[in-house]
Amino acid sequence: MSIALGMYDIFSYLIPGFLYLYVINEFLKLMGWEFIDIAQYIQGNAATSGIIAIAVLIVSGYLIGHIFEALRSLLLDRRFYHGAPERALEQIKPRLVHSKIEVDFHGSEWHFFQEVLRVRNPQSIFESERLKSIAFMMKNISACAFLYGALQLVQFIKQVTTPQYLYICLLAFALTLIAYKRARLFNEMTYRIVYDQALAYGSNLQEFLNNSTPSWKTESAKEPNSNVKTGKVSNRKKSS
């Protein structure tokens, strides 16, 4: 497993998986069902089966992260994160007005740019992949915080005399909003970086597919040849 893939899995699935496991455990506790007392569990397993417990926790968190990410994206992405490729384009186009570069990209073409760049220059989209994993993590943190806040709200309704549940609920909902805003930002940056890299090959999809080498690289390759030619001409003039 490469370092990039490992970091991608950690941010995208493992950390959110731990958070979802915690929320599930709190839900079981609220319902009066069997749950794990985390403090006692850690103390009881610290000296005996610590390695096995950590391994089970990591595997469980990773699997739960995958399951809940699939559910979250199915239920929430179209409502709260829809249109990120188009928003990223709208941020790029005004910046190129003074350069008189007309960008004819479309949001539906984003996957073509990403997959072709992955073959031509994998390093060019490494930052995009990193931001994508962070966006996934922030999306899941937002969802986890909302679920946890809802649980604390139910606890407050059941025990009105204990205001701490209300305070925690408000903090969780505030974290939900903050994480949601950050997730949208990182999500848009993911697309924007791919578009920026694609611009080196052309201003529309056709030019991007036809030009296998960035324009700046072809221009720099021509400069030494032009200098050689001018040098030959000048030598001939001198000899004449």
For each residue, the residues with C-beta under 8 A, 3 or more apart:
1: 5 6 9
2: 5 6
3: 6 7
4: 7 8 126 129 130
5: 1 2 8 9
6: 1 2 3 9 10
7: 3 4 10 11 130 133
8: 4 5 11 12 129 130 132 133
9: 1 5 6 12 13 14 62
10: 6 7 13 14 15 133
11: 7 8 14 15 133 134 136 137
12: 8 9 16 65 69 132 133 136 137
13: 9 10 16 17 61 62 65 66 69 136
14: 9 10 11 17 18 58 61 62 65
15: 10 11 18 19 61 65 137
16: 12 13 19 20 65 68 69 136 137 140 141 144
17: 13 14 20 21 60 61 62 63 64 65 66 68
18: 14 15 21 22 57 61 65
19: 15 16 22 23 140 141 144
20: 16 17 23 24 61 64 65 68 140 144
21: 17 18 24 25 57 60 61 64
22: 18 19 25 26 38 144 148
23: 19 20 26 27 144 147 148 151
24: 20 21 27 28 64
25: 21 22 28 29 35 36 38
26: 22 23 29 30 35 148 151
27: 23 24 30 31 151
28: 24 25 31 33 34 35
29: 25 26 32 33 35
30: 26 27 151 154 155
31: 27 28
32: 29
33: 28 29
34: 28
35: 25 26 28 29
36: 25 41
37: 40 41
38: 22 25 41 42
39: 42 43
40: 37 43 44
41: 36 37 38 44 45 53
42: 38 39 45 46
43: 39 40 46
44: 40 41 48
45: 41 42 48 49 50 53
46: 42 43 50
47: 50
48: 44 45
49: 45 52 53
50: 45 46 47 53 54
51: 54 55
52: 49 55 56
53: 41 45 49 50 56 57
54: 50 51 57 58
55: 51 52 58 59
56: 52 53 59 60
57: 18 21 53 54 60 61
58: 14 54 55 61 62
59: 55 56 62 63
60: 17 21 56 57 63 64
61: 13 14 15 17 18 20 21 57 58 64 65
62: 9 13 14 17 58 59 65 66
63: 17 59 60 66 67
64: 17 20 21 24 60 61 67 68
65: 12 13 14 15 16 17 18 20 61 62 68 69 140
66: 13 17 62 63 69 70
67: 63 64 70 71
68: 16 17 20 64 65 71 72 140 143
69: 12 13 16 65 66 72 73 136 140
70: 66 67 73 74
71: 67 68 74 75
72: 68 69 75 76 77 139 140 143
73: 69 70 76 77 139
74: 70 71 77
75: 71 72 79
76: 72 73 79 80 81 139 143
77: 72 73 74 80 81 82 139
78: 81 82
79: 75 76 82
80: 76 77 180 184
81: 76 77 78 84 139 183 184 187
82: 77 78 79
83: 86 87 107
84: 81 87 88 184 187 188 190 191
85: 88 89 107 108 110 191
86: 83 89 90 107
87: 83 84 90 91 188
88: 84 85 91 92 188 189 190 191 192 195
89: 85 86 92 93 103 105 106 107 191 195
90: 86 87 93 94
91: 87 88 94 95 188 192
92: 88 89 95 96 103 192 195 196
93: 89 90 96 97 103
94: 90 91 97
95: 91 92
96: 92 93 99 100 101 102 103
97: 93 94 100
98:
99: 96
100: 96 97
101: 96 199 203
102: 96 203
103: 89 92 93 96 195 199 203 204
104: 203 204 205
105: 89 109 113 195 198 203 204 205
106: 89 109 205
107: 83 85 86 89 110 191
108: 85
109: 105 106 112 113 205
110: 85 107 113 114 191 194 195
111: 114 115
112: 109 115 116 205 208 209
113: 105 109 110 116 117 194 195 197 198 205 208
114: 110 111 117 118 125 128 194
115: 111 112 118 119
116: 112 113 119 120 208 209
117: 113 114 120 121 122 124 125 194 197 198
118: 114 115 122 125
119: 115 116 122
120: 116 117 124 212
121: 117 124 125 197
122: 117 118 119 125 126
123: 126
124: 117 120 121 197
125: 114 117 118 121 122 128 129 193 194 197
126: 4 122 123 129 130
127: 130 131 193
128: 114 125 131 132 190 191 193 194 197
129: 4 8 125 126 132 133
130: 4 7 8 126 127 133 134
131: 127 128 134 135 186 189 190 193
132: 8 12 128 129 135 136 186 187 190
133: 7 8 10 11 12 129 130 136 137
134: 11 130 131 137 138 186
135: 131 132 138 139 183 186 187 190
136: 11 12 13 16 69 132 133 139 140
137: 11 12 15 16 133 134 140 141
138: 134 135 141 142 179 180 182 183 186
139: 72 73 76 77 81 135 136 142 143 179 180 183 187
140: 16 19 20 65 68 69 72 136 137 143 144
141: 16 19 137 138 144 145 175 179 183
142: 138 139 145 146 175 176 177 179 180 183
143: 68 72 76 139 140 146 147 176
144: 16 19 20 22 23 140 141 147 148
145: 141 142 148 149 172 173 175 176 179
146: 142 143 149 150 172 173 176
147: 23 143 144 150 151
148: 22 23 26 144 145 151 152 172
149: 145 146 152 153 168 169 170 171 172 173 175 176
150: 146 147 153 154 169
151: 23 26 27 30 147 148 154 155
152: 148 149 155 156 165 166 168 169 172
153: 149 150 156 157 165 166 169
154: 30 150 151 157 158
155: 30 151 152 158 159 162 165
156: 152 153 159 160 162 163 165 166 169
157: 153 154 160
158: 154 155
159: 155 156 162 165
160: 156 157
161:
162: 155 156 159 165
163: 156 166 167
164: 167 168
165: 152 153 155 156 159 162 168 169
166: 152 153 156 163 169 170
167: 163 164 170 171
168: 149 152 164 165 171 172
169: 149 150 152 153 156 165 166 172 173
170: 149 166 167 173 174
171: 149 167 168 174 175
172: 145 146 148 149 152 168 169 175 176
173: 145 146 149 169 170 176 177
174: 170 171 177 178
175: 141 142 145 149 171 172 178 179
176: 142 143 145 146 149 172 173 179 180
177: 142 173 174 180 181
178: 174 175 181 182
179: 138 139 141 142 145 175 176 182 183
180: 80 138 139 142 176 177 183 184
181: 177 178 184 185
182: 138 178 179 185 186
183: 81 135 138 139 141 142 179 180 186 187
184: 80 81 84 180 181 187 188
185: 181 182 188 189
186: 131 132 134 135 138 182 183 189 190
187: 81 84 132 135 139 183 184 190 191
188: 84 87 88 91 184 185 191 192
189: 88 131 185 186 192 193
190: 84 88 128 131 132 135 186 187 193 194
191: 84 85 88 89 107 110 128 187 188 194 195
192: 88 91 92 188 189 195 196
193: 125 127 128 131 189 190 196 197
194: 110 113 114 117 125 128 190 191 197 198
195: 88 89 92 103 105 110 113 191 192 198 199
196: 92 192 193 199
197: 113 117 121 124 125 128 193 194 200
198: 105 113 117 194 195 201 202 208
199: 101 103 195 196 202 203
200: 197 214 215 216
201: 198 207 208 211 212 213 214 215
202: 198 199 205 206 207 208 210 211 215
203: 101 102 103 104 105 199 207
204: 103 104 105 207 208
205: 104 105 106 109 112 113 202 208 209
206: 202 209 210
207: 201 202 203 204 210 211
208: 112 113 116 198 201 202 204 205 211
209: 112 116 205 206
210: 202 206 207
211: 201 202 207 208 214 215
212: 120 201
213: 201 217 218
214: 200 201 211 217 218
215: 200 201 202 211 218 219
216: 200 219 220
217: 213 214 220 221
218: 213 214 215 221 222
219: 215 216 222 223
220: 216 217 223
221: 217 218 224 225
222: 218 219 225 226
223: 219 220 226 227
224: 221 227 228
225: 221 222 228 229
226: 222 223 229 230
227: 223 224 230 231
228: 224 225 231 232
229: 225 226 232 233
230: 226 227 233 234
231: 227 228 234 235
232: 228 229 235 236
233: 229 230 236 237
234: 230 231 237 238
235: 231 232 238 239
236: 232 233 239 240
237: 233 234 240
238: 234 235
239: 235 236
240: 236 237
